[in-house]
Amino acid sequence: MRYKVTFAVGLALGYVLGTRAGRERYEQLKKSAREFAQNPAVRNAAESAGQTSREFAGKAFAAVSDKVGDAVPDALAGRVRGLRARVGGNGAAEDDWGTSNT
């Protein structure tokens, strides 16, 4: 019985100390991730990747729709048209946040 009580006390103490240290580390990682995501180079790379993927999706849709004709579901066709509409004439894609890849 003594070992069970000692184990339970040790477990509780470890939990309390671990959560305190864990929370501090979590906040530190969260701050680092936020700083990384707000880096202009990272944002430009992410926007560029998004733009490239939208262009690729449009080309893939065109290639598939040429081969299968009217068999492409209307929901998919509307989604791709929506992605194409987001790509401006200057090649910059506008997102819901009001930013562009300029």
Helices and strands as residue ranges (DSSP letters): H 2-37, H 40-68, G 69-71, H 74-86
